[in-house]
Amino acid sequence: MHKMVILGCCLVVAIVVAIVLWQSNKKTLFYVESDDVKPNQMLDIAQVYNQNGCLGKNISPQLAWKNAPKGTKSFAIICHDPDAPHENGWYHWLVVDIPVSVSEIKAGEKISEALETVTSYNQNAYGGACPPVGHGLHHYNFTVYALDVDKLEVKPQTPPTIVEKVIKSHALAQATLTGVYERK
């Protein structure tokens, strides 16, 4: 019985320490949050595409990021669906050259100083969720990258896979928020 009490006390202490560490890390680690995208929850109709049989509003979500690491000179955003039935998944949104002074993008907003590069929809703008009917649950990874350069050497029509490689080659940190969507 005495061993069970000691084991129980150790478990409680471990849980308290884990909670304290998690809270302190949230204050120092780079992270992204959103009023529109909730972790592993269904995307709202506002973030769904409005063509190809999808009847959404095609509005990019609000995203806010905090605690960029020292040396950050700009940010980039990629929204990618790895579950799409295409070789490299599906790129829904790529935004680069976001000034370091920006830490939030409002729903539907375009940052005038930033560059939106071409997506898998062949558009230079946000393209919402629109997976094939009956293809199952798709994951939409909204990743914000803290970069070590002011501007990336990409053009508006640079293919998404190349833009992603360039972003990752300059990433000091990244933070991802994942929403899901399915068409039955």
ZADO-1210 file (C-alpha; in nm, 4 decimals, padded with zeros to 6 digits):
<atoms>
<atom x="00.0000" y="00.0000" z="00.0000" code="MET" pos="1"/>
<atom x="00.2835" y="00.2383" z="00.0897" code="HIS" pos="2"/>
<atom x="00.4412" y="00.1826" z="-00.2560" code="LYS" pos="3"/>
<atom x="00.1113" y="00.2672" z="-00.4262" code="MET" pos="4"/>
<atom x="00.0873" y="00.5993" z="-00.2380" code="VAL" pos="5"/>
<atom x="00.4461" y="00.6894" z="-00.3323" code="ILE" pos="6"/>
<atom x="00.3829" y="00.5891" z="-00.6953" code="LEU" pos="7"/>
<atom x="00.0632" y="00.7962" z="-00.7010" code="GLY" pos="8"/>
<atom x="00.2437" y="01.1006" z="-00.5575" code="CYS" pos="9"/>
<atom x="00.5218" y="01.0644" z="-00.8175" code="CYS" pos="10"/>
<atom x="00.2633" y="01.0516" z="-01.0950" code="LEU" pos="11"/>
<atom x="00.0933" y="01.3678" z="-00.9697" code="VAL" pos="12"/>
<atom x="00.4283" y="01.5490" z="-00.9468" code="VAL" pos="13"/>
<atom x="00.5195" y="01.4367" z="-01.3013" code="ALA" pos="14"/>
<atom x="00.1878" y="01.5664" z="-01.4379" code="ILE" pos="15"/>
<atom x="00.2297" y="01.9034" z="-01.2623" code="VAL" pos="16"/>
<atom x="00.5864" y="01.9378" z="-01.3944" code="VAL" pos="17"/>
<atom x="00.4688" y="01.8521" z="-01.7482" code="ALA" pos="18"/>
<atom x="00.1941" y="02.1165" z="-01.7308" code="ILE" pos="19"/>
<atom x="00.4346" y="02.3825" z="-01.6005" code="VAL" pos="20"/>
<atom x="00.6888" y="02.3014" z="-01.8726" code="LEU" pos="21"/>
<atom x="00.4194" y="02.3090" z="-02.1427" code="TRP" pos="22"/>
<atom x="00.2952" y="02.6489" z="-02.0247" code="GLN" pos="23"/>
<atom x="00.6470" y="02.7931" z="-02.0086" code="SER" pos="24"/>
<atom x="00.7313" y="02.6551" z="-02.3545" code="ASN" pos="25"/>
<atom x="00.4201" y="02.8205" z="-02.4968" code="LYS" pos="26"/>
<atom x="00.5694" y="03.1520" z="-02.3868" code="LYS" pos="27"/>
<atom x="00.9033" y="03.0877" z="-02.5586" code="THR" pos="28"/>
<atom x="00.8408" y="02.8545" z="-02.8511" code="LEU" pos="29"/>
<atom x="00.7315" y="02.9756" z="-03.1937" code="PHE" pos="30"/>
<atom x="00.3665" y="02.8875" z="-03.2456" code="TYR" pos="31"/>
<atom x="00.0643" y="02.9668" z="-03.4621" code="VAL" pos="32"/>
<atom x="-00.3002" y="02.9954" z="-03.3608" code="GLU" pos="33"/>
<atom x="-00.6217" y="03.0855" z="-03.5371" code="SER" pos="34"/>
<atom x="-00.9755" y="03.1998" z="-03.4729" code="ASP" pos="35"/>
<atom x="-01.0780" y="03.0075" z="-03.7861" code="ASP" pos="36"/>
<atom x="-00.8758" y="02.6849" z="-03.7821" code="VAL" pos="37"/>
<atom x="-00.9060" y="02.4686" z="-03.4738" code="LYS" pos="38"/>
<atom x="-00.6544" y="02.1850" z="-03.4253" code="PRO" pos="39"/>
<atom x="-00.7760" y="01.8693" z="-03.5994" code="ASN" pos="40"/>
<atom x="-01.1299" y="02.0057" z="-03.6349" code="GLN" pos="41"/>
<atom x="-01.3375" y="02.0418" z="-03.9532" code="MET" pos="42"/>
<atom x="-01.2678" y="02.3562" z="-04.1508" code="LEU" pos="43"/>
<atom x="-01.5540" y="02.6007" z="-04.1698" code="ASP" pos="44"/>
<atom x="-01.7361" y="02.6520" z="-04.5020" code="ILE" pos="45"/>
<atom x="-01.5545" y="02.9886" z="-04.5184" code="ALA" pos="46"/>
<atom x="-01.2243" y="02.8046" z="-04.5799" code="GLN" pos="47"/>
<atom x="-01.3709" y="02.5709" z="-04.8462" code="VAL" pos="48"/>
<atom x="-01.3108" y="02.6299" z="-05.2184" code="TYR" pos="49"/>
<atom x="-01.5941" y="02.7742" z="-05.4323" code="ASN" pos="50"/>
<atom x="-01.5397" y="02.5877" z="-05.7622" code="GLN" pos="51"/>
<atom x="-01.4973" y="02.2292" z="-05.8885" code="ASN" pos="52"/>
<atom x="-01.8172" y="02.1186" z="-05.7157" code="GLY" pos="53"/>
<atom x="-01.7289" y="02.2786" z="-05.3818" code="CYS" pos="54"/>
<atom x="-01.9620" y="02.5443" z="-05.2482" code="LEU" pos="55"/>
<atom x="-01.7493" y="02.7254" z="-04.9924" code="GLY" pos="56"/>
<atom x="-01.6605" y="03.0915" z="-04.9534" code="LYS" pos="57"/>
<atom x="-01.2878" y="03.0450" z="-05.0314" code="ASN" pos="58"/>
<atom x="-01.1688" y="03.2838" z="-04.7597" code="ILE" pos="59"/>
<atom x="-00.8183" y="03.2437" z="-04.6217" code="SER" pos="60"/>
<atom x="-00.8238" y="03.1939" z="-04.2437" code="PRO" pos="61"/>
<atom x="-00.7037" y="03.4309" z="-03.9752" code="GLN" pos="62"/>
<atom x="-00.3609" y="03.3213" z="-03.8477" code="LEU" pos="63"/>
<atom x="-00.1470" y="03.4723" z="-03.5713" code="ALA" pos="64"/>
<atom x="00.2027" y="03.3655" z="-03.4729" code="TRP" pos="65"/>
<atom x="00.4138" y="03.4433" z="-03.1704" code="LYS" pos="66"/>
<atom x="00.7665" y="03.4049" z="-03.0350" code="ASN" pos="67"/>
<atom x="00.9653" y="03.4154" z="-03.3568" code="ALA" pos="68"/>
<atom x="01.3273" y="03.3235" z="-03.2926" code="PRO" pos="69"/>
<atom x="01.6051" y="03.5792" z="-03.2803" code="LYS" pos="70"/>
<atom x="01.7349" y="03.6555" z="-03.6278" code="GLY" pos="71"/>
<atom x="01.3951" y="03.6295" z="-03.7981" code="THR" pos="72"/>
<atom x="01.3802" y="03.8695" z="-04.0935" code="LYS" pos="73"/>
<atom x="01.0531" y="03.7630" z="-04.2592" code="SER" pos="74"/>
<atom x="00.7782" y="03.5012" z="-04.2524" code="PHE" pos="75"/>
<atom x="00.6156" y="03.2648" z="-04.5009" code="ALA" pos="76"/>
<atom x="00.2924" y="03.0652" z="-04.4951" code="ILE" pos="77"/>
<atom x="00.2137" y="02.7393" z="-04.6701" code="ILE" pos="78"/>
<atom x="-00.1191" y="02.5574" z="-04.6609" code="CYS" pos="79"/>
<atom x="-00.0682" y="02.2025" z="-04.7871" code="HIS" pos="80"/>
<atom x="-00.2903" y="01.8936" z="-04.8111" code="ASP" pos="81"/>
<atom x="-00.0662" y="01.5843" z="-04.7997" code="PRO" pos="82"/>
<atom x="-00.3680" y="01.3547" z="-04.8500" code="ASP" pos="83"/>
<atom x="-00.4505" y="01.4828" z="-05.1992" code="ALA" pos="84"/>
<atom x="-00.4210" y="01.2181" z="-05.4718" code="PRO" pos="85"/>
<atom x="-00.1298" y="01.3970" z="-05.6410" code="HIS" pos="86"/>
<atom x="00.2417" y="01.3241" z="-05.6323" code="GLU" pos="87"/>
<atom x="00.3258" y="01.6126" z="-05.3980" code="ASN" pos="88"/>
<atom x="-00.0106" y="01.6578" z="-05.2312" code="GLY" pos="89"/>
<atom x="-00.1967" y="01.9822" z="-05.2982" code="TRP" pos="90"/>
<atom x="-00.0737" y="02.3334" z="-05.2250" code="TYR" pos="91"/>
<atom x="-00.3620" y="02.5609" z="-05.1262" code="HIS" pos="92"/>
<atom x="-00.1740" y="02.8760" z="-05.0290" code="TRP" pos="93"/>
<atom x="00.1821" y="03.0063" z="-05.0414" code="LEU" pos="94"/>
<atom x="00.2700" y="03.3507" z="-04.9072" code="VAL" pos="95"/>
<atom x="00.6324" y="03.4678" z="-04.8855" code="VAL" pos="96"/>
<atom x="00.8181" y="03.7870" z="-04.7950" code="ASP" pos="97"/>
<atom x="00.5848" y="03.8692" z="-04.5060" code="ILE" pos="98"/>
<atom x="00.7591" y="04.1515" z="-04.3176" code="PRO" pos="99"/>
<atom x="00.8995" y="04.0681" z="-03.9749" code="VAL" pos="100"/>
<atom x="00.6752" y="04.3415" z="-03.8294" code="SER" pos="101"/>
<atom x="00.3663" y="04.1350" z="-03.9218" code="VAL" pos="102"/>
<atom x="00.2503" y="03.8694" z="-03.6755" code="SER" pos="103"/>
<atom x="-00.1060" y="03.8154" z="-03.7918" code="GLU" pos="104"/>
<atom x="-00.3037" y="03.7870" z="-04.1095" code="ILE" pos="105"/>
<atom x="-00.6770" y="03.8461" z="-04.0815" code="LYS" pos="106"/>
<atom x="-00.9324" y="03.6274" z="-04.2591" code="ALA" pos="107"/>
<atom x="-00.9359" y="03.7075" z="-04.6297" code="GLY" pos="108"/>
<atom x="-00.6562" y="03.9620" z="-04.5930" code="GLU" pos="109"/>
<atom x="-00.3707" y="04.0134" z="-04.8356" code="LYS" pos="110"/>
<atom x="-00.0473" y="04.1603" z="-04.7027" code="ILE" pos="111"/>
<atom x="00.0542" y="04.4275" z="-04.9524" code="SER" pos="112"/>
<atom x="00.4299" y="04.3800" z="-04.9017" code="GLU" pos="113"/>
<atom x="00.4082" y="03.9998" z="-04.9351" code="ALA" pos="114"/>
<atom x="00.4007" y="03.7800" z="-05.2442" code="LEU" pos="115"/>
<atom x="00.1448" y="03.5047" z="-05.3016" code="GLU" pos="116"/>
<atom x="00.2991" y="03.2448" z="-05.5302" code="THR" pos="117"/>
<atom x="00.1113" y="03.0034" z="-05.7534" code="VAL" pos="118"/>
<atom x="-00.0818" y="02.7188" z="-05.5889" code="THR" pos="119"/>
<atom x="-00.1885" y="02.3782" z="-05.7172" code="SER" pos="120"/>
<atom x="-00.5049" y="02.5530" z="-05.8383" code="TYR" pos="121"/>
<atom x="-00.2735" y="02.7555" z="-06.0660" code="ASN" pos="122"/>
<atom x="-00.3779" y="03.0755" z="-05.8869" code="GLN" pos="123"/>
<atom x="-00.1775" y="03.3268" z="-05.6871" code="ASN" pos="124"/>
<atom x="-00.4234" y="03.3338" z="-05.4001" code="ALA" pos="125"/>
<atom x="-00.5715" y="03.1161" z="-05.1294" code="TYR" pos="126"/>
<atom x="-00.7621" y="02.8166" z="-05.2650" code="GLY" pos="127"/>
<atom x="-00.9752" y="02.6425" z="-05.0058" code="GLY" pos="128"/>
<atom x="-01.0332" y="02.2791" z="-04.9230" code="ALA" pos="129"/>
<atom x="-01.1991" y="02.0726" z="-05.1957" code="CYS" pos="130"/>
<atom x="-01.0953" y="01.7080" z="-05.1747" code="PRO" pos="131"/>
<atom x="-01.2450" y="01.4514" z="-05.4122" code="PRO" pos="132"/>
<atom x="-01.5858" y="01.3193" z="-05.3072" code="VAL" pos="133"/>
<atom x="-01.5499" y="00.9983" z="-05.1061" code="GLY" pos="134"/>
<atom x="-01.1708" y="01.0289" z="-05.0765" code="HIS" pos="135"/>
<atom x="-01.1847" y="01.0429" z="-04.6968" code="GLY" pos="136"/>
<atom x="-01.0615" y="01.2916" z="-04.4440" code="LEU" pos="137"/>
<atom x="-00.7953" y="01.5354" z="-04.5670" code="HIS" pos="138"/>
<atom x="-00.5540" y="01.7296" z="-04.3459" code="HIS" pos="139"/>
<atom x="-00.4837" y="02.0955" z="-04.4180" code="TYR" pos="140"/>
<atom x="-00.1518" y="02.1984" z="-04.2654" code="ASN" pos="141"/>
<atom x="-00.1223" y="02.5749" z="-04.2206" code="PHE" pos="142"/>
<atom x="00.2486" y="02.6254" z="-04.1507" code="THR" pos="143"/>
<atom x="00.4096" y="02.9577" z="-04.0686" code="VAL" pos="144"/>
<atom x="00.7870" y="02.9757" z="-04.1157" code="TYR" pos="145"/>
<atom x="01.0243" y="03.2234" z="-03.9506" code="ALA" pos="146"/>
<atom x="01.2946" y="03.2975" z="-04.2087" code="LEU" pos="147"/>
<atom x="01.6507" y="03.4287" z="-04.1955" code="ASP" pos="148"/>
<atom x="01.6110" y="03.6523" z="-04.5043" code="VAL" pos="149"/>
<atom x="01.3964" y="03.9572" z="-04.5882" code="ASP" pos="150"/>
<atom x="01.3029" y="03.8321" z="-04.9359" code="LYS" pos="151"/>
<atom x="01.3095" y="03.4928" z="-05.1034" code="LEU" pos="152"/>
<atom x="01.4339" y="03.4533" z="-05.4563" code="GLU" pos="153"/>
<atom x="01.1082" y="03.3218" z="-05.5991" code="VAL" pos="154"/>
<atom x="00.8709" y="03.4607" z="-05.8585" code="LYS" pos="155"/>
<atom x="00.4890" y="03.4590" z="-05.8675" code="PRO" pos="156"/>
<atom x="00.4875" y="03.1534" z="-06.0984" code="GLN" pos="157"/>
<atom x="00.7601" y="02.9522" z="-05.9205" code="THR" pos="158"/>
<atom x="00.6171" y="02.5998" z="-05.8707" code="PRO" pos="159"/>
<atom x="00.4948" y="02.5291" z="-05.5152" code="PRO" pos="160"/>
<atom x="00.7424" y="02.2468" z="-05.4505" code="THR" pos="161"/>
<atom x="01.0319" y="02.4795" z="-05.5352" code="ILE" pos="162"/>
<atom x="00.8892" y="02.7607" z="-05.3189" code="VAL" pos="163"/>
<atom x="00.8596" y="02.5144" z="-05.0298" code="GLU" pos="164"/>
<atom x="01.2227" y="02.4013" z="-05.0731" code="LYS" pos="165"/>
<atom x="01.3444" y="02.7620" z="-05.0773" code="VAL" pos="166"/>
<atom x="01.1382" y="02.8434" z="-04.7674" code="ILE" pos="167"/>
<atom x="01.2707" y="02.5419" z="-04.5784" code="LYS" pos="168"/>
<atom x="01.6296" y="02.6285" z="-04.6727" code="SER" pos="169"/>
<atom x="01.5877" y="02.9609" z="-04.4866" code="HIS" pos="170"/>
<atom x="01.3666" y="02.8450" z="-04.1981" code="ALA" pos="171"/>
<atom x="01.4753" y="02.9255" z="-03.8451" code="LEU" pos="172"/>
<atom x="01.1532" y="02.7802" z="-03.7034" code="ALA" pos="173"/>
<atom x="00.8130" y="02.6617" z="-03.8151" code="GLN" pos="174"/>
<atom x="00.4749" y="02.6197" z="-03.6499" code="ALA" pos="175"/>
<atom x="00.1830" y="02.4214" z="-03.7911" code="THR" pos="176"/>
<atom x="-00.1895" y="02.4252" z="-03.7277" code="LEU" pos="177"/>
<atom x="-00.3890" y="02.1441" z="-03.8912" code="THR" pos="178"/>
<atom x="-00.7563" y="02.1538" z="-03.9857" code="GLY" pos="179"/>
<atom x="-00.9453" y="01.8737" z="-04.1592" code="VAL" pos="180"/>
<atom x="-01.2160" y="01.8470" z="-04.4248" code="TYR" pos="181"/>
<atom x="-01.4011" y="01.5719" z="-04.6076" code="GLU" pos="182"/>
<atom x="-01.6533" y="01.5566" z="-04.8930" code="ARG" pos="183"/>
<atom x="-01.8876" y="01.2589" z="-04.8801" code="LYS" pos="184"/>
</atoms>
